[in-house]
Amino acid sequence: MEVNKKSLKAAIIGILISLISIAVIFKLTKIVVTWEMILHVDWRFLALAFILHFFFWLFWALRLKFLAFLLNTTLSLKYALETTIASTFFAAITPSSVGGEPMRVKMVAARMGIGPASAVVLAERLFDAIFLIPALLFFLVISGFAMKLGVTVGLSFFIFLFFSLFFFYYTFKTPENTDRFAFKLDRFLRRFISARKAEKVLEVVRRELRRFRNAAIDLTTRSPCQIAIVMLLTALMWFSGFLIPSMILMALRLEPAFLLSLTSQFILVIVTLVPLTPGASGIAEAGMVSLYSHFVPLHALGLLVALWRIITYYTNLIVGLLVTILLLRSTYLKDNHQGD
Protein backbone atom coordinates (compact mmCIF):
# COMPACT_ATOMS: atom_id res chain seq x y z
CA MET A 1 0.00 0.00 0.00
CA GLU A 2 1.62 3.24 -1.01
CA VAL A 3 0.75 6.88 -1.55
CA ASN A 4 0.88 7.31 -5.33
CA LYS A 5 -0.68 9.60 -7.91
CA LYS A 6 -3.84 7.49 -7.98
CA SER A 7 -4.24 7.84 -4.20
CA LEU A 8 -3.70 11.60 -4.33
CA LYS A 9 -6.18 11.89 -7.22
CA ALA A 10 -8.79 10.00 -5.16
CA ALA A 11 -8.11 12.30 -2.20
CA ILE A 12 -8.59 15.38 -4.38
CA ILE A 13 -11.85 13.99 -5.78
CA GLY A 14 -13.13 13.27 -2.27
CA ILE A 15 -12.18 16.77 -1.07
CA LEU A 16 -13.81 18.43 -4.08
CA ILE A 17 -17.06 16.49 -3.65
CA SER A 18 -17.09 17.35 0.05
CA LEU A 19 -16.35 21.05 -0.54
CA ILE A 20 -19.00 21.31 -3.26
CA SER A 21 -21.53 19.60 -1.00
CA ILE A 22 -20.76 21.99 1.86
CA ALA A 23 -20.94 24.98 -0.51
CA VAL A 24 -24.38 23.82 -1.71
CA ILE A 25 -25.52 23.45 1.90
CA PHE A 26 -24.35 26.96 2.73
CA LYS A 27 -26.16 28.26 -0.34
CA LEU A 28 -29.42 26.45 0.47
CA THR A 29 -29.37 27.55 4.10
CA LYS A 30 -28.47 31.11 3.02
CA ILE A 31 -25.72 31.35 5.62
CA VAL A 32 -22.78 33.72 5.35
CA VAL A 33 -19.93 32.95 7.70
CA THR A 34 -18.73 36.23 9.20
CA TRP A 35 -15.93 37.04 11.62
CA GLU A 36 -18.62 37.73 14.20
CA MET A 37 -19.90 34.16 13.90
CA ILE A 38 -16.39 32.74 14.11
CA LEU A 39 -15.51 34.83 17.17
CA HIS A 40 -18.78 33.76 18.78
CA VAL A 41 -17.73 30.08 18.69
CA ASP A 42 -16.88 28.55 22.05
CA TRP A 43 -13.42 27.18 21.27
CA ARG A 44 -13.36 24.98 24.36
CA PHE A 45 -16.09 22.71 22.99
CA LEU A 46 -14.55 22.80 19.52
CA ALA A 47 -11.25 21.66 21.03
CA LEU A 48 -13.16 18.94 22.88
CA ALA A 49 -14.59 17.76 19.55
CA PHE A 50 -11.05 17.33 18.18
CA ILE A 51 -10.03 15.53 21.38
CA LEU A 52 -12.98 13.15 20.98
CA HIS A 53 -11.80 12.34 17.46
CA PHE A 54 -8.37 11.50 18.85
CA PHE A 55 -10.04 9.22 21.40
CA PHE A 56 -11.89 7.58 18.51
CA TRP A 57 -8.47 6.68 17.05
CA LEU A 58 -7.10 5.70 20.47
CA PHE A 59 -9.91 3.29 21.41
CA TRP A 60 -9.75 1.80 17.91
CA ALA A 61 -5.99 1.25 18.35
CA LEU A 62 -6.52 -0.30 21.79
CA ARG A 63 -9.09 -2.69 20.33
CA LEU A 64 -6.71 -3.64 17.52
CA LYS A 65 -3.92 -4.21 20.03
CA PHE A 66 -6.15 -6.36 22.25
CA LEU A 67 -7.43 -8.51 19.35
CA ALA A 68 -3.83 -9.14 18.29
CA PHE A 69 -3.02 -10.02 21.91
CA LEU A 70 -5.80 -12.63 21.86
CA LEU A 71 -3.88 -14.29 19.02
CA ASN A 72 -0.64 -14.22 21.01
CA THR A 73 0.82 -11.28 19.08
CA THR A 74 2.18 -8.15 20.72
CA LEU A 75 1.47 -4.83 19.03
CA SER A 76 2.75 -1.73 20.76
CA LEU A 77 0.13 0.97 21.29
CA LYS A 78 2.22 3.29 19.11
CA TYR A 79 2.20 0.82 16.23
CA ALA A 80 -1.52 0.09 16.65
CA LEU A 81 -2.29 3.83 16.66
CA GLU A 82 -0.17 4.43 13.56
CA THR A 83 -1.93 1.53 11.85
CA THR A 84 -5.33 2.93 12.73
CA ILE A 85 -4.57 6.50 11.63
CA ALA A 86 -2.91 5.40 8.39
CA SER A 87 -5.92 3.24 7.55
CA THR A 88 -8.26 6.21 8.01
CA PHE A 89 -6.38 8.01 5.22
CA PHE A 90 -7.04 5.17 2.79
CA ALA A 91 -10.64 4.96 4.00
CA ALA A 92 -10.95 8.66 3.15
CA ILE A 93 -9.80 8.18 -0.45
CA THR A 94 -11.69 4.97 -1.29
CA PRO A 95 -15.43 4.42 -1.76
CA SER A 96 -17.25 3.84 1.55
CA SER A 97 -15.75 4.22 5.00
CA VAL A 98 -14.31 0.68 5.12
CA GLY A 99 -11.57 1.23 2.55
CA GLY A 100 -8.82 1.26 5.15
CA GLU A 101 -8.96 -2.48 5.81
CA PRO A 102 -6.21 -3.46 3.31
CA MET A 103 -3.80 -1.05 5.01
CA ARG A 104 -4.58 -2.46 8.46
CA VAL A 105 -4.22 -6.01 7.18
CA LYS A 106 -0.85 -5.16 5.60
CA MET A 107 0.53 -3.56 8.74
CA VAL A 108 -0.81 -6.16 11.18
CA ALA A 109 0.36 -8.92 8.81
CA ALA A 110 3.92 -7.64 9.28
CA ARG A 111 3.59 -8.94 12.85
CA MET A 112 1.45 -12.09 12.50
CA GLY A 113 0.95 -13.03 8.83
CA ILE A 114 -1.79 -12.26 6.32
CA GLY A 115 -4.27 -14.94 7.45
CA PRO A 116 -4.41 -14.03 11.16
CA ALA A 117 -4.25 -10.31 10.34
CA SER A 118 -7.27 -10.67 8.06
CA ALA A 119 -9.10 -12.48 10.87
CA VAL A 120 -8.34 -9.59 13.25
CA VAL A 121 -9.60 -6.95 10.81
CA LEU A 122 -12.71 -9.00 10.01
CA ALA A 123 -13.32 -9.40 13.75
CA GLU A 124 -13.15 -5.61 14.11
CA ARG A 125 -15.98 -5.18 11.62
CA LEU A 126 -17.98 -8.00 13.15
CA PHE A 127 -17.79 -6.41 16.61
CA ASP A 128 -18.77 -3.07 15.02
CA ALA A 129 -21.87 -4.69 13.55
CA ILE A 130 -22.72 -6.48 16.81
CA PHE A 131 -22.59 -3.11 18.56
CA LEU A 132 -24.17 -0.87 15.91
CA ILE A 133 -27.32 -2.86 15.08
CA PRO A 134 -28.70 -3.28 18.64
CA ALA A 135 -27.54 0.23 19.62
CA LEU A 136 -29.30 1.73 16.59
CA LEU A 137 -32.51 -0.10 17.52
CA PHE A 138 -32.20 1.08 21.14
CA PHE A 139 -31.75 4.75 20.21
CA LEU A 140 -34.53 4.60 17.62
CA VAL A 141 -36.92 3.31 20.28
CA ILE A 142 -36.03 5.77 23.03
CA SER A 143 -35.79 8.80 20.72
CA GLY A 144 -38.60 7.96 18.29
CA PHE A 145 -36.58 9.94 15.72
CA ALA A 146 -36.26 8.94 12.03
CA MET A 147 -37.85 5.60 12.88
CA LYS A 148 -38.74 4.59 9.31
CA LEU A 149 -35.32 5.49 7.87
CA GLY A 150 -33.48 3.98 10.82
CA VAL A 151 -35.33 0.67 10.64
CA THR A 152 -34.78 0.47 6.87
CA VAL A 153 -31.06 1.18 7.24
CA GLY A 154 -30.66 -1.18 10.18
CA LEU A 155 -32.60 -4.01 8.54
CA SER A 156 -30.60 -3.69 5.29
CA PHE A 157 -27.36 -3.78 7.27
CA PHE A 158 -28.56 -6.82 9.24
CA ILE A 159 -29.49 -8.73 6.06
CA PHE A 160 -26.09 -7.97 4.53
CA LEU A 161 -24.38 -9.07 7.75
CA PHE A 162 -26.41 -12.30 7.90
CA PHE A 163 -25.49 -13.39 4.37
CA SER A 164 -21.85 -12.38 4.89
CA LEU A 165 -21.65 -14.49 8.06
CA PHE A 166 -23.36 -17.38 6.30
CA PHE A 167 -20.77 -17.21 3.51
CA PHE A 168 -17.84 -17.15 5.92
CA TYR A 169 -19.32 -19.91 8.07
CA TYR A 170 -19.86 -22.23 5.10
CA THR A 171 -16.49 -21.40 3.52
CA PHE A 172 -14.46 -21.96 6.65
CA LYS A 173 -16.61 -24.54 8.46
CA THR A 174 -14.15 -27.32 7.69
CA PRO A 175 -10.57 -27.41 6.31
CA GLU A 176 -11.99 -29.18 3.23
CA ASN A 177 -14.39 -26.30 2.55
CA THR A 178 -11.51 -23.86 2.91
CA ASP A 179 -9.40 -25.82 0.41
CA ARG A 180 -12.30 -25.92 -2.07
CA PHE A 181 -12.60 -22.15 -1.80
CA ALA A 182 -8.85 -21.85 -2.44
CA PHE A 183 -9.12 -24.02 -5.57
CA LYS A 184 -11.98 -21.85 -6.87
CA LEU A 185 -9.76 -18.83 -6.43
CA ASP A 186 -7.02 -20.69 -8.29
CA ARG A 187 -9.29 -21.37 -11.28
CA PHE A 188 -10.25 -17.71 -11.33
CA LEU A 189 -6.62 -16.54 -11.17
CA ARG A 190 -5.60 -18.81 -14.05
CA ARG A 191 -7.64 -16.58 -16.36
CA PHE A 192 -5.21 -13.73 -15.72
CA ILE A 193 -1.84 -15.29 -14.84
CA SER A 194 0.22 -18.28 -15.98
CA ALA A 195 -0.48 -21.73 -14.59
CA ARG A 196 2.97 -21.90 -12.96
CA LYS A 197 2.50 -18.59 -11.17
CA ALA A 198 -1.07 -19.52 -10.22
CA GLU A 199 0.25 -22.71 -8.61
CA LYS A 200 2.62 -20.73 -6.41
CA VAL A 201 -0.16 -18.31 -5.51
CA LEU A 202 -2.44 -21.24 -4.66
CA GLU A 203 0.06 -22.58 -2.13
CA VAL A 204 0.23 -19.23 -0.37
CA VAL A 205 -3.55 -18.75 -0.52
CA ARG A 206 -4.23 -22.21 0.92
CA ARG A 207 -1.77 -21.67 3.75
CA GLU A 208 -3.09 -18.22 4.68
CA LEU A 209 -6.75 -19.26 4.39
CA ARG A 210 -6.07 -22.09 6.83
CA ARG A 211 -4.28 -19.69 9.16
CA PHE A 212 -7.24 -17.31 8.81
CA ARG A 213 -9.62 -20.14 9.73
CA ASN A 214 -7.59 -21.13 12.78
CA ALA A 215 -7.30 -17.51 13.94
CA ALA A 216 -11.03 -16.91 13.45
CA ILE A 217 -11.88 -20.03 15.47
CA ASP A 218 -9.44 -18.94 18.16
CA LEU A 219 -11.10 -15.53 18.42
CA THR A 220 -14.60 -17.01 18.65
CA THR A 221 -13.58 -19.22 21.56
CA ARG A 222 -12.35 -16.38 23.77
CA SER A 223 -13.72 -16.04 27.31
CA PRO A 224 -16.82 -13.87 27.98
CA CYS A 225 -14.60 -11.42 29.87
CA GLN A 226 -12.30 -10.96 26.88
CA ILE A 227 -15.25 -10.54 24.53
CA ALA A 228 -16.70 -7.96 26.93
CA ILE A 229 -13.44 -5.98 26.82
CA VAL A 230 -13.56 -5.88 23.01
CA MET A 231 -17.21 -4.77 23.10
CA LEU A 232 -16.41 -2.07 25.66
CA LEU A 233 -13.59 -0.69 23.51
CA THR A 234 -15.93 -0.82 20.48
CA ALA A 235 -18.62 1.15 22.34
CA LEU A 236 -16.12 3.72 23.63
CA MET A 237 -14.69 4.12 20.14
CA TRP A 238 -18.01 4.79 18.44
CA PHE A 239 -19.44 7.00 21.19
CA SER A 240 -16.28 9.12 21.05
CA GLY A 241 -16.96 9.78 17.38
CA PHE A 242 -20.72 10.11 17.70
CA LEU A 243 -20.50 12.81 20.40
CA ILE A 244 -18.53 15.14 18.11
CA PRO A 245 -21.60 16.83 16.51
CA SER A 246 -23.04 17.60 19.96
CA MET A 247 -19.75 19.23 20.96
CA ILE A 248 -19.86 21.32 17.78
CA LEU A 249 -23.42 22.40 18.55
CA MET A 250 -22.31 23.46 22.02
CA ALA A 251 -19.40 25.33 20.44
CA LEU A 252 -22.00 27.16 18.32
CA ARG A 253 -23.85 27.89 21.59
CA LEU A 254 -26.80 25.68 20.67
CA GLU A 255 -28.50 22.79 22.43
CA PRO A 256 -26.37 19.62 22.05
CA ALA A 257 -29.43 17.44 21.35
CA PHE A 258 -27.51 14.38 22.54
CA LEU A 259 -30.25 11.82 22.00
CA LEU A 260 -31.30 12.96 18.53
CA SER A 261 -27.70 13.50 17.44
CA LEU A 262 -26.59 10.05 18.60
CA THR A 263 -29.54 8.44 16.81
CA SER A 264 -28.60 10.33 13.64
CA GLN A 265 -24.96 9.25 13.92
CA PHE A 266 -25.90 5.58 14.18
CA ILE A 267 -27.93 5.93 10.98
CA LEU A 268 -25.22 7.93 9.20
CA VAL A 269 -22.37 5.55 9.96
CA ILE A 270 -24.26 2.68 8.31
CA VAL A 271 -25.36 4.78 5.33
CA THR A 272 -21.77 5.87 4.65
CA LEU A 273 -20.73 2.24 4.23
CA VAL A 274 -22.31 2.37 0.75
CA PRO A 275 -19.32 2.37 -1.68
CA LEU A 276 -20.17 5.27 -3.97
CA THR A 277 -17.67 8.11 -3.44
CA PRO A 278 -14.21 8.51 -1.84
CA GLY A 279 -14.65 8.76 1.92
CA ALA A 280 -18.44 8.84 1.40
CA SER A 281 -18.06 12.51 0.38
CA GLY A 282 -21.39 14.02 -0.58
CA ILE A 283 -23.29 11.14 1.02
CA ALA A 284 -22.13 12.09 4.51
CA GLU A 285 -22.91 15.79 4.04
CA ALA A 286 -26.32 15.16 2.47
CA GLY A 287 -27.23 12.64 5.15
CA MET A 288 -26.13 15.03 7.88
CA VAL A 289 -28.31 17.82 6.50
CA SER A 290 -31.30 15.52 6.01
CA LEU A 291 -31.21 14.28 9.61
CA TYR A 292 -29.98 17.31 11.53
CA SER A 293 -32.29 19.77 9.78
CA HIS A 294 -35.09 18.39 11.99
CA PHE A 295 -33.55 19.72 15.21
CA VAL A 296 -30.77 22.19 14.31
CA PRO A 297 -31.60 25.81 13.33
CA LEU A 298 -31.24 26.40 9.60
CA HIS A 299 -28.71 29.21 10.04
CA ALA A 300 -26.30 26.89 11.90
CA LEU A 301 -26.72 23.78 9.77
CA GLY A 302 -24.07 24.60 7.18
CA LEU A 303 -21.47 25.51 9.80
CA LEU A 304 -22.24 22.32 11.75
CA VAL A 305 -21.70 20.13 8.69
CA ALA A 306 -18.53 21.98 7.69
CA LEU A 307 -16.95 21.69 11.14
CA TRP A 308 -18.03 18.06 11.47
CA ARG A 309 -16.37 17.13 8.18
CA ILE A 310 -13.22 19.09 9.05
CA ILE A 311 -12.86 17.10 12.25
CA THR A 312 -13.92 13.65 11.04
CA TYR A 313 -12.83 13.69 7.38
CA TYR A 314 -10.19 16.31 6.63
CA THR A 315 -8.31 15.47 9.83
CA ASN A 316 -8.21 11.84 8.72
CA LEU A 317 -6.85 12.92 5.34
CA ILE A 318 -4.17 15.25 6.68
CA VAL A 319 -2.98 13.32 9.74
CA GLY A 320 -3.42 9.98 7.99
CA LEU A 321 -1.32 11.13 5.03
CA LEU A 322 1.46 12.37 7.31
CA VAL A 323 1.51 9.11 9.29
CA THR A 324 1.46 7.05 6.07
CA ILE A 325 4.43 8.98 4.65
CA LEU A 326 6.35 8.44 7.89
CA LEU A 327 5.52 4.73 7.80
CA LEU A 328 6.68 4.38 4.21
CA ARG A 329 10.00 5.92 5.20
CA SER A 330 10.37 3.53 8.11
CA THR A 331 10.95 -0.20 8.26
CA TYR A 332 7.54 -0.93 9.81
CA LEU A 333 6.20 -2.60 6.69
CA LYS A 334 9.45 -4.45 5.99
CA ASP A 335 10.28 -5.97 9.37
CA ASN A 336 8.65 -9.19 10.36
CA HIS A 337 9.60 -9.17 14.05
CA GLN A 338 7.31 -8.69 17.02
CA GLY A 339 6.58 -5.27 18.58
CA ASP A 340 8.34 -2.04 17.64
C-alpha positions as CSV (number, residue, x, y, z in Angstrom):
1,M,0.0,0.0,0.0
2,E,1.6,3.2,-1.0
3,V,0.7,6.9,-1.5
4,N,0.9,7.3,-5.3
5,K,-0.7,9.6,-7.9
6,K,-3.8,7.5,-8.0
7,S,-4.2,7.8,-4.2
8,L,-3.7,11.6,-4.3
9,K,-6.2,11.9,-7.2
10,A,-8.8,10.0,-5.2
11,A,-8.1,12.3,-2.2
12,I,-8.6,15.4,-4.4
13,I,-11.9,14.0,-5.8
14,G,-13.1,13.3,-2.3
15,I,-12.2,16.8,-1.1
16,L,-13.8,18.4,-4.1
17,I,-17.1,16.5,-3.6
18,S,-17.1,17.4,0.1
19,L,-16.3,21.0,-0.5
20,I,-19.0,21.3,-3.3
21,S,-21.5,19.6,-1.0
22,I,-20.8,22.0,1.9
23,A,-20.9,25.0,-0.5
24,V,-24.4,23.8,-1.7
25,I,-25.5,23.4,1.9
26,F,-24.4,27.0,2.7
27,K,-26.2,28.3,-0.3
28,L,-29.4,26.4,0.5
29,T,-29.4,27.6,4.1
30,K,-28.5,31.1,3.0
31,I,-25.7,31.4,5.6
32,V,-22.8,33.7,5.4
33,V,-19.9,33.0,7.7
34,T,-18.7,36.2,9.2
35,W,-15.9,37.0,11.6
36,E,-18.6,37.7,14.2
37,M,-19.9,34.2,13.9
38,I,-16.4,32.7,14.1
39,L,-15.5,34.8,17.2
40,H,-18.8,33.8,18.8
41,V,-17.7,30.1,18.7
42,D,-16.9,28.6,22.0
43,W,-13.4,27.2,21.3
44,R,-13.4,25.0,24.4
45,F,-16.1,22.7,23.0
46,L,-14.6,22.8,19.5
47,A,-11.3,21.7,21.0
48,L,-13.2,18.9,22.9
49,A,-14.6,17.8,19.5
50,F,-11.0,17.3,18.2
51,I,-10.0,15.5,21.4
52,L,-13.0,13.1,21.0
53,H,-11.8,12.3,17.5
54,F,-8.4,11.5,18.8
55,F,-10.0,9.2,21.4
56,F,-11.9,7.6,18.5
57,W,-8.5,6.7,17.1
58,L,-7.1,5.7,20.5
59,F,-9.9,3.3,21.4
60,W,-9.7,1.8,17.9
61,A,-6.0,1.2,18.4
62,L,-6.5,-0.3,21.8
63,R,-9.1,-2.7,20.3
64,L,-6.7,-3.6,17.5
65,K,-3.9,-4.2,20.0
66,F,-6.1,-6.4,22.2
67,L,-7.4,-8.5,19.4
68,A,-3.8,-9.1,18.3
69,F,-3.0,-10.0,21.9
70,L,-5.8,-12.6,21.9
71,L,-3.9,-14.3,19.0
72,N,-0.6,-14.2,21.0
73,T,0.8,-11.3,19.1
74,T,2.2,-8.1,20.7
75,L,1.5,-4.8,19.0
76,S,2.7,-1.7,20.8
77,L,0.1,1.0,21.3
78,K,2.2,3.3,19.1
79,Y,2.2,0.8,16.2
80,A,-1.5,0.1,16.6
81,L,-2.3,3.8,16.7
82,E,-0.2,4.4,13.6
83,T,-1.9,1.5,11.8
84,T,-5.3,2.9,12.7
85,I,-4.6,6.5,11.6
86,A,-2.9,5.4,8.4
87,S,-5.9,3.2,7.5
88,T,-8.3,6.2,8.0
89,F,-6.4,8.0,5.2
90,F,-7.0,5.2,2.8
91,A,-10.6,5.0,4.0
92,A,-10.9,8.7,3.1
93,I,-9.8,8.2,-0.4
94,T,-11.7,5.0,-1.3
95,P,-15.4,4.4,-1.8
96,S,-17.3,3.8,1.5
97,S,-15.8,4.2,5.0
98,V,-14.3,0.7,5.1
99,G,-11.6,1.2,2.6
100,G,-8.8,1.3,5.1
101,E,-9.0,-2.5,5.8
102,P,-6.2,-3.5,3.3
103,M,-3.8,-1.0,5.0
104,R,-4.6,-2.5,8.5
105,V,-4.2,-6.0,7.2
106,K,-0.9,-5.2,5.6
107,M,0.5,-3.6,8.7
108,V,-0.8,-6.2,11.2
109,A,0.4,-8.9,8.8
110,A,3.9,-7.6,9.3
111,R,3.6,-8.9,12.9
112,M,1.4,-12.1,12.5
113,G,0.9,-13.0,8.8
114,I,-1.8,-12.3,6.3
115,G,-4.3,-14.9,7.5
116,P,-4.4,-14.0,11.2
117,A,-4.2,-10.3,10.3
118,S,-7.3,-10.7,8.1
119,A,-9.1,-12.5,10.9
120,V,-8.3,-9.6,13.3
121,V,-9.6,-6.9,10.8
122,L,-12.7,-9.0,10.0
123,A,-13.3,-9.4,13.8
124,E,-13.2,-5.6,14.1
125,R,-16.0,-5.2,11.6
126,L,-18.0,-8.0,13.2
127,F,-17.8,-6.4,16.6
128,D,-18.8,-3.1,15.0
129,A,-21.9,-4.7,13.6
130,I,-22.7,-6.5,16.8
131,F,-22.6,-3.1,18.6
132,L,-24.2,-0.9,15.9
133,I,-27.3,-2.9,15.1
134,P,-28.7,-3.3,18.6
135,A,-27.5,0.2,19.6
136,L,-29.3,1.7,16.6
137,L,-32.5,-0.1,17.5
138,F,-32.2,1.1,21.1
139,F,-31.7,4.7,20.2
140,L,-34.5,4.6,17.6
141,V,-36.9,3.3,20.3
142,I,-36.0,5.8,23.0
143,S,-35.8,8.8,20.7
144,G,-38.6,8.0,18.3
145,F,-36.6,9.9,15.7
146,A,-36.3,8.9,12.0
147,M,-37.8,5.6,12.9
148,K,-38.7,4.6,9.3
149,L,-35.3,5.5,7.9
150,G,-33.5,4.0,10.8
151,V,-35.3,0.7,10.6
152,T,-34.8,0.5,6.9
153,V,-31.1,1.2,7.2
154,G,-30.7,-1.2,10.2
155,L,-32.6,-4.0,8.5
156,S,-30.6,-3.7,5.3
157,F,-27.4,-3.8,7.3
158,F,-28.6,-6.8,9.2
159,I,-29.5,-8.7,6.1
160,F,-26.1,-8.0,4.5
161,L,-24.4,-9.1,7.7
162,F,-26.4,-12.3,7.9
163,F,-25.5,-13.4,4.4
164,S,-21.8,-12.4,4.9
165,L,-21.7,-14.5,8.1
166,F,-23.4,-17.4,6.3
167,F,-20.8,-17.2,3.5
168,F,-17.8,-17.1,5.9
169,Y,-19.3,-19.9,8.1
170,Y,-19.9,-22.2,5.1
171,T,-16.5,-21.4,3.5
172,F,-14.5,-22.0,6.7
173,K,-16.6,-24.5,8.5
174,T,-14.1,-27.3,7.7
175,P,-10.6,-27.4,6.3
176,E,-12.0,-29.2,3.2
177,N,-14.4,-26.3,2.5
178,T,-11.5,-23.9,2.9
179,D,-9.4,-25.8,0.4
180,R,-12.3,-25.9,-2.1
181,F,-12.6,-22.1,-1.8
182,A,-8.8,-21.8,-2.4
183,F,-9.1,-24.0,-5.6
184,K,-12.0,-21.9,-6.9
185,L,-9.8,-18.8,-6.4
186,D,-7.0,-20.7,-8.3
187,R,-9.3,-21.4,-11.3
188,F,-10.3,-17.7,-11.3
189,L,-6.6,-16.5,-11.2
190,R,-5.6,-18.8,-14.0
191,R,-7.6,-16.6,-16.4
192,F,-5.2,-13.7,-15.7
193,I,-1.8,-15.3,-14.8
194,S,0.2,-18.3,-16.0
195,A,-0.5,-21.7,-14.6
196,R,3.0,-21.9,-13.0
197,K,2.5,-18.6,-11.2
198,A,-1.1,-19.5,-10.2
199,E,0.3,-22.7,-8.6
200,K,2.6,-20.7,-6.4
201,V,-0.2,-18.3,-5.5
202,L,-2.4,-21.2,-4.7
203,E,0.1,-22.6,-2.1
204,V,0.2,-19.2,-0.4
205,V,-3.6,-18.7,-0.5
206,R,-4.2,-22.2,0.9
207,R,-1.8,-21.7,3.8
208,E,-3.1,-18.2,4.7
209,L,-6.7,-19.3,4.4
210,R,-6.1,-22.1,6.8
211,R,-4.3,-19.7,9.2
212,F,-7.2,-17.3,8.8
213,R,-9.6,-20.1,9.7
214,N,-7.6,-21.1,12.8
215,A,-7.3,-17.5,13.9
216,A,-11.0,-16.9,13.5
217,I,-11.9,-20.0,15.5
218,D,-9.4,-18.9,18.2
219,L,-11.1,-15.5,18.4
220,T,-14.6,-17.0,18.7
221,T,-13.6,-19.2,21.6
222,R,-12.4,-16.4,23.8
223,S,-13.7,-16.0,27.3
224,P,-16.8,-13.9,28.0
225,C,-14.6,-11.4,29.9
226,Q,-12.3,-11.0,26.9
227,I,-15.2,-10.5,24.5
228,A,-16.7,-8.0,26.9
229,I,-13.4,-6.0,26.8
230,V,-13.6,-5.9,23.0
231,M,-17.2,-4.8,23.1
232,L,-16.4,-2.1,25.7
233,L,-13.6,-0.7,23.5
234,T,-15.9,-0.8,20.5
235,A,-18.6,1.2,22.3
236,L,-16.1,3.7,23.6
237,M,-14.7,4.1,20.1
238,W,-18.0,4.8,18.4
239,F,-19.4,7.0,21.2
240,S,-16.3,9.1,21.0
241,G,-17.0,9.8,17.4
242,F,-20.7,10.1,17.7
243,L,-20.5,12.8,20.4
244,I,-18.5,15.1,18.1
245,P,-21.6,16.8,16.5
246,S,-23.0,17.6,20.0
247,M,-19.7,19.2,21.0
248,I,-19.9,21.3,17.8
249,L,-23.4,22.4,18.6
250,M,-22.3,23.5,22.0
251,A,-19.4,25.3,20.4
252,L,-22.0,27.2,18.3
253,R,-23.9,27.9,21.6
254,L,-26.8,25.7,20.7
255,E,-28.5,22.8,22.4
256,P,-26.4,19.6,22.1
257,A,-29.4,17.4,21.3
258,F,-27.5,14.4,22.5
259,L,-30.3,11.8,22.0
260,L,-31.3,13.0,18.5
261,S,-27.7,13.5,17.4
262,L,-26.6,10.0,18.6
263,T,-29.5,8.4,16.8
264,S,-28.6,10.3,13.6
265,Q,-25.0,9.3,13.9
266,F,-25.9,5.6,14.2
267,I,-27.9,5.9,11.0
268,L,-25.2,7.9,9.2
269,V,-22.4,5.5,10.0
270,I,-24.3,2.7,8.3
271,V,-25.4,4.8,5.3
272,T,-21.8,5.9,4.6
273,L,-20.7,2.2,4.2
274,V,-22.3,2.4,0.7
275,P,-19.3,2.4,-1.7
276,L,-20.2,5.3,-4.0
277,T,-17.7,8.1,-3.4
278,P,-14.2,8.5,-1.8
279,G,-14.7,8.8,1.9
280,A,-18.4,8.8,1.4
281,S,-18.1,12.5,0.4
282,G,-21.4,14.0,-0.6
283,I,-23.3,11.1,1.0
284,A,-22.1,12.1,4.5
285,E,-22.9,15.8,4.0
286,A,-26.3,15.2,2.5
287,G,-27.2,12.6,5.2
288,M,-26.1,15.0,7.9
289,V,-28.3,17.8,6.5
290,S,-31.3,15.5,6.0
291,L,-31.2,14.3,9.6
292,Y,-30.0,17.3,11.5
293,S,-32.3,19.8,9.8
294,H,-35.1,18.4,12.0
295,F,-33.6,19.7,15.2
296,V,-30.8,22.2,14.3
297,P,-31.6,25.8,13.3
298,L,-31.2,26.4,9.6
299,H,-28.7,29.2,10.0
300,A,-26.3,26.9,11.9
301,L,-26.7,23.8,9.8
302,G,-24.1,24.6,7.2
303,L,-21.5,25.5,9.8
304,L,-22.2,22.3,11.8
305,V,-21.7,20.1,8.7
306,A,-18.5,22.0,7.7
307,L,-16.9,21.7,11.1
308,W,-18.0,18.1,11.5
309,R,-16.4,17.1,8.2
310,I,-13.2,19.1,9.0
311,I,-12.9,17.1,12.3
312,T,-13.9,13.7,11.0
313,Y,-12.8,13.7,7.4
314,Y,-10.2,16.3,6.6
315,T,-8.3,15.5,9.8
316,N,-8.2,11.8,8.7
317,L,-6.8,12.9,5.3
318,I,-4.2,15.2,6.7
319,V,-3.0,13.3,9.7
320,G,-3.4,10.0,8.0
321,L,-1.3,11.1,5.0
322,L,1.5,12.4,7.3
323,V,1.5,9.1,9.3
324,T,1.5,7.1,6.1
325,I,4.4,9.0,4.7
326,L,6.3,8.4,7.9
327,L,5.5,4.7,7.8
328,L,6.7,4.4,4.2
329,R,10.0,5.9,5.2
330,S,10.4,3.5,8.1
331,T,10.9,-0.2,8.3
332,Y,7.5,-0.9,9.8
333,L,6.2,-2.6,6.7
334,K,9.4,-4.4,6.0
335,D,10.3,-6.0,9.4
336,N,8.7,-9.2,10.4
337,H,9.6,-9.2,14.0
338,Q,7.3,-8.7,17.0
339,G,6.6,-5.3,18.6
340,D,8.3,-2.0,17.6
